[in-house]
Amino acid sequence: MDPENESTSSLDRNDTLFTRSYGESRRPYSSRLDKDDTTDYKKLYEQTLADNEKLKAQLRDTDLELADLKLQLEKATQRQERYADRSQLEMEKRVTSRPQYHLGGGMILP
């Protein structure tokens, strides 16, 4: 056999083997999707939308609850401040209504 023909036929054989194996593994993308991928994207999208609506409703409820709690806290704080102010006024009244004494033993008149 001719060495030049032998190398050419060897290259042809390798090229044919490569093309066959490459072609088998490289199916068109659409056929791979049809066979390999059974994900229903429309269903996933609809489920995601439903989940988002549920989460939005929960967020609205939580926001309302937070606003209510802030209002309760503000009212409780105001009550506490009024109570503290009242207590302080009562103490001042007691102090001013009591007779005051000097260290020397005599009473100081208002």
PEGIWO-V738794 format. One record per backbone hydrogen bond with DSSP energy under -1.0 kcal/mol. CO is the residue of the C=O (numbers start at 1). NH is the residue of the N-H. E is the energy in kcal/mol with one decimal. If there is no record, write none. Layout:
CO,NH,E
CO,NH,E
This chain:
2,6,-2.7
3,7,-2.1
4,8,-1.8
5,9,-2.8
6,10,-2.0
7,11,-2.2
8,12,-2.6
9,13,-2.4
10,14,-2.3
11,15,-2.8
12,16,-2.4
13,17,-2.4
14,18,-2.7
15,19,-2.5
16,20,-2.3
17,21,-2.6
18,22,-2.9
19,23,-2.7
20,24,-1.9
21,25,-1.6
22,26,-1.4
28,32,-1.7
29,33,-2.2
30,34,-2.2
31,35,-2.0
32,36,-3.2
33,37,-1.6
39,41,-1.0
40,44,-2.2
41,45,-2.6
42,46,-2.5
43,47,-2.5
44,48,-2.5
45,49,-2.5
46,50,-2.3
47,51,-2.6
48,52,-2.6
49,53,-2.2
50,54,-2.2
51,55,-2.5
52,56,-2.5
53,57,-2.2
54,58,-2.4
55,59,-2.4
56,60,-2.4
57,61,-2.4
58,62,-2.5
59,63,-2.7
60,64,-2.4
61,65,-2.5
62,66,-2.6
63,67,-2.4
64,68,-2.3
65,69,-2.5
66,70,-2.5
67,71,-2.1
68,72,-2.5
69,73,-2.5
70,74,-2.5
71,75,-2.4
72,76,-2.6
73,77,-2.6
74,78,-2.4
75,79,-2.5
76,80,-2.5
77,81,-2.5
78,82,-2.6
79,83,-2.7
80,84,-2.6
81,85,-2.7
82,86,-2.8
83,87,-2.7
84,88,-2.3
85,89,-2.5
86,90,-2.6
87,91,-2.3
88,92,-2.4
89,93,-2.5
90,94,-2.4
91,95,-2.5
92,96,-2.6
93,97,-2.4
94,98,-1.3
100,108,-3.0
102,105,-1.5
106,102,-3.6
